[in-house]
């Protein structure tokens, strides 16, 4: 069994800014030389999440609108009252969505549906430099 770990860094705008990571993840998987196993994608930090979706403009907008309905940026939160940073909503969104996903690998590639992409969602209330860890585990 082999393990490869690489990092992705990207600039985000916050407010559930969504970025497609699929190509970068696939490149890391290809470099790893691992043919069968899994790839874990993890967002470092408590106000970002990783998921899969069909990454297209209309659905990106739909998701942002639904996240705002679920935990609005204007919502009152104990976290924001305690720390004064007004980002309690971003912690709630990230917690419910989760910081990472695991994708199975077969024949040097992530097993994803035709319209399924791996995405980072930055929920914070300001631009950030996000750190995503990609760990590929399996057999060569």
SEFIRO-743835 format. One record per residue (C-alpha): residue number from 1; residue in three letters; x, y, z. Coordinates in Angstrom, 3 decimals. Example, Ala and Ser with C-alpha at 12.3 -4.5 7.8 and 13.67 -1.06 7.14 Angstrom:
2
+-----+---------+----------+----------+----------+
| num | residuo |       xx |       yy |       zz |
+-----+---------+----------+----------+----------+
|   1 |     Ala |   12.300 |   -4.500 |    7.800 |
|   2 |     Ser |   13.670 |   -1.060 |    7.140 |
+-----+---------+----------+----------+----------+
END
This chain:
140
+-----+---------+----------+----------+----------+
| num | residuo |       xx |       yy |       zz |
+-----+---------+----------+----------+----------+
|   1 |     Unk |    0.000 |    0.000 |    0.000 |
|   2 |     Unk |    1.282 |    3.475 |   -0.927 |
|   3 |     Unk |    0.269 |    6.929 |    0.285 |
|   4 |     Unk |    0.847 |   10.244 |   -1.497 |
|   5 |     Unk |   -0.079 |   13.612 |   -0.021 |
|   6 |     Unk |   -0.175 |   16.908 |   -1.932 |
|   7 |     Unk |   -1.594 |   20.346 |   -1.233 |
|   8 |     Unk |   -3.705 |   22.735 |   -3.276 |
|   9 |     Unk |   -3.820 |   26.435 |   -2.390 |
|  10 |     Unk |   -6.335 |   28.820 |   -3.920 |
|  11 |     Unk |   -7.697 |   32.316 |   -3.435 |
|  12 |     Unk |  -11.418 |   32.544 |   -2.706 |
|  13 |     Unk |  -14.000 |   35.300 |   -2.277 |
|  14 |     Unk |  -15.951 |   33.852 |    0.664 |
|  15 |     Unk |  -19.754 |   33.747 |    0.993 |
|  16 |     Unk |  -19.905 |   30.138 |   -0.293 |
|  17 |     Unk |  -17.622 |   30.843 |   -3.240 |
|  18 |     Unk |  -17.410 |   27.516 |   -5.131 |
|  19 |     Unk |  -14.295 |   26.271 |   -6.953 |
|  20 |     Unk |  -13.971 |   23.194 |   -9.159 |
|  21 |     Unk |  -10.968 |   21.128 |   -8.003 |
|  22 |     Unk |  -11.563 |   18.105 |  -10.232 |
|  23 |     Unk |   -8.713 |   18.648 |  -12.701 |
|  24 |     Unk |   -6.200 |   19.394 |   -9.949 |
|  25 |     Unk |   -7.272 |   16.295 |   -7.992 |
|  26 |     Unk |   -7.049 |   14.123 |  -11.118 |
|  27 |     Unk |   -3.535 |   15.431 |  -11.818 |
|  28 |     Unk |   -2.461 |   14.544 |   -8.274 |
|  29 |     Unk |   -3.960 |   11.055 |   -8.624 |
|  30 |     Unk |   -2.130 |   10.558 |  -11.942 |
|  31 |     Unk |    1.212 |   11.678 |  -10.410 |
|  32 |     Unk |    0.755 |    9.341 |   -7.466 |
|  33 |     Unk |    1.060 |    6.210 |   -9.597 |
|  34 |     Unk |   -1.674 |    4.606 |   -7.494 |
|  35 |     Unk |   -3.998 |    2.561 |   -9.696 |
|  36 |     Unk |   -6.539 |    1.218 |   -7.191 |
|  37 |     Unk |   -7.550 |    2.723 |   -3.855 |
|  38 |     Unk |   -9.044 |    6.013 |   -2.804 |
|  39 |     Unk |   -8.422 |    9.742 |   -2.784 |
|  40 |     Unk |   -9.365 |   11.843 |    0.211 |
|  41 |     Unk |   -9.917 |   15.588 |   -0.336 |
|  42 |     Unk |   -9.895 |   17.684 |    2.854 |
|  43 |     Unk |  -10.400 |   21.436 |    3.385 |
|  44 |     Unk |   -8.193 |   22.766 |    6.166 |
|  45 |     Unk |  -10.136 |   25.235 |    8.325 |
|  46 |     Unk |  -13.539 |   25.424 |    9.984 |
|  47 |     Unk |  -15.336 |   27.637 |    7.447 |
|  48 |     Unk |  -14.858 |   25.643 |    4.226 |
|  49 |     Unk |  -16.228 |   22.380 |    2.906 |
|  50 |     Unk |  -15.646 |   19.843 |    0.155 |
|  51 |     Unk |  -18.409 |   18.206 |   -1.854 |
|  52 |     Unk |  -19.329 |   17.016 |   -5.333 |
|  53 |     Unk |  -21.803 |   18.617 |   -7.687 |
|  54 |     Unk |  -22.478 |   19.372 |  -11.317 |
|  55 |     Unk |  -20.337 |   22.484 |  -11.555 |
|  56 |     Unk |  -22.262 |   24.812 |  -13.854 |
|  57 |     Unk |  -23.273 |   28.467 |  -13.308 |
|  58 |     Unk |  -27.004 |   27.987 |  -12.697 |
|  59 |     Unk |  -26.496 |   25.209 |  -10.133 |
|  60 |     Unk |  -23.689 |   27.163 |   -8.450 |
|  61 |     Unk |  -26.171 |   30.026 |   -7.979 |
|  62 |     Unk |  -28.895 |   27.638 |   -6.761 |
|  63 |     Unk |  -26.587 |   26.187 |   -4.129 |
|  64 |     Unk |  -25.496 |   29.624 |   -2.905 |
|  65 |     Unk |  -29.142 |   30.694 |   -2.580 |
|  66 |     Unk |  -30.130 |   27.522 |   -0.685 |
|  67 |     Unk |  -27.149 |   27.867 |    1.653 |
|  68 |     Unk |  -28.233 |   31.442 |    2.386 |
|  69 |     Unk |  -31.746 |   30.187 |    3.188 |
|  70 |     Unk |  -30.279 |   27.502 |    5.464 |
|  71 |     Unk |  -27.809 |   29.747 |    7.327 |
|  72 |     Unk |  -28.070 |   33.363 |    6.206 |
|  73 |     Unk |  -25.069 |   35.661 |    6.464 |
|  74 |     Unk |  -27.347 |   38.065 |    8.372 |
|  75 |     Unk |  -28.411 |   35.463 |   10.930 |
|  76 |     Unk |  -27.787 |   36.085 |   14.601 |
|  77 |     Unk |  -25.327 |   33.583 |   16.093 |
|  78 |     Unk |  -23.773 |   33.054 |   19.490 |
|  79 |     Unk |  -20.393 |   32.607 |   17.786 |
|  80 |     Unk |  -20.584 |   36.031 |   16.168 |
|  81 |     Unk |  -21.727 |   37.633 |   19.410 |
|  82 |     Unk |  -18.847 |   36.004 |   21.301 |
|  83 |     Unk |  -16.054 |   36.705 |   18.817 |
|  84 |     Unk |  -17.405 |   39.742 |   16.960 |
|  85 |     Unk |  -16.379 |   38.367 |   13.567 |
|  86 |     Unk |  -19.913 |   37.938 |   12.162 |
|  87 |     Unk |  -19.073 |   34.597 |   10.539 |
|  88 |     Unk |  -21.157 |   32.226 |   12.645 |
|  89 |     Unk |  -23.180 |   31.390 |    9.525 |
|  90 |     Unk |  -20.019 |   30.216 |    7.745 |
|  91 |     Unk |  -19.128 |   27.789 |   10.552 |
|  92 |     Unk |  -22.663 |   26.392 |   10.490 |
|  93 |     Unk |  -22.630 |   25.871 |    6.705 |
|  94 |     Unk |  -19.215 |   24.214 |    6.812 |
|  95 |     Unk |  -20.138 |   21.968 |    9.727 |
|  96 |     Unk |  -23.281 |   20.685 |    8.062 |
|  97 |     Unk |  -21.550 |   20.106 |    4.712 |
|  98 |     Unk |  -18.363 |   18.601 |    6.128 |
|  99 |     Unk |  -14.667 |   19.268 |    5.497 |
| 100 |     Unk |  -13.873 |   16.368 |    3.192 |
| 101 |     Unk |  -14.869 |   13.558 |    0.886 |
| 102 |     Unk |  -13.347 |   10.242 |   -0.138 |
| 103 |     Unk |  -13.478 |    9.207 |   -3.789 |
| 104 |     Unk |  -12.694 |    5.648 |   -4.949 |
| 105 |     Unk |  -10.000 |    5.102 |   -7.594 |
| 106 |     Unk |   -9.909 |    2.571 |  -10.409 |
| 107 |     Unk |   -7.342 |    2.415 |  -13.229 |
| 108 |     Unk |   -5.496 |    5.587 |  -12.132 |
| 109 |     Unk |   -8.659 |    7.715 |  -12.026 |
| 110 |     Unk |  -11.303 |    9.016 |   -9.638 |
| 111 |     Unk |  -14.624 |    7.274 |  -10.069 |
| 112 |     Unk |  -17.002 |   10.185 |  -10.697 |
| 113 |     Unk |  -20.254 |   10.504 |  -12.598 |
| 114 |     Unk |  -20.323 |   12.193 |  -15.985 |
| 115 |     Unk |  -21.475 |   15.512 |  -14.515 |
| 116 |     Unk |  -19.901 |   15.140 |  -11.074 |
| 117 |     Unk |  -17.064 |   17.437 |  -10.065 |
| 118 |     Unk |  -15.138 |   17.801 |   -6.805 |
| 119 |     Unk |  -15.613 |   21.284 |   -5.357 |
| 120 |     Unk |  -14.415 |   23.490 |   -2.523 |
| 121 |     Unk |  -16.970 |   25.829 |   -0.939 |
| 122 |     Unk |  -15.535 |   28.741 |    1.041 |
| 123 |     Unk |  -18.249 |   29.895 |    3.422 |
| 124 |     Unk |  -16.325 |   32.584 |    5.310 |
| 125 |     Unk |  -17.369 |   36.244 |    5.200 |
| 126 |     Unk |  -14.185 |   37.477 |    3.547 |
| 127 |     Unk |  -11.693 |   36.448 |    0.875 |
| 128 |     Unk |   -9.284 |   33.728 |    1.985 |
| 129 |     Unk |   -6.307 |   31.744 |    0.817 |
| 130 |     Unk |   -7.631 |   28.209 |    1.167 |
| 131 |     Unk |   -5.595 |   25.077 |    1.782 |
| 132 |     Unk |   -6.851 |   21.706 |    0.561 |
| 133 |     Unk |   -5.007 |   18.458 |    1.307 |
| 134 |     Unk |   -5.239 |   15.606 |   -1.186 |
| 135 |     Unk |   -4.238 |   12.164 |    0.077 |
| 136 |     Unk |   -4.116 |    9.256 |   -2.344 |
| 137 |     Unk |   -3.954 |    5.778 |   -0.815 |
| 138 |     Unk |   -3.795 |    2.408 |   -2.538 |
| 139 |     Unk |   -1.843 |    0.010 |   -4.706 |
| 140 |     Unk |    0.361 |    0.764 |   -7.706 |
+-----+---------+----------+----------+----------+
END
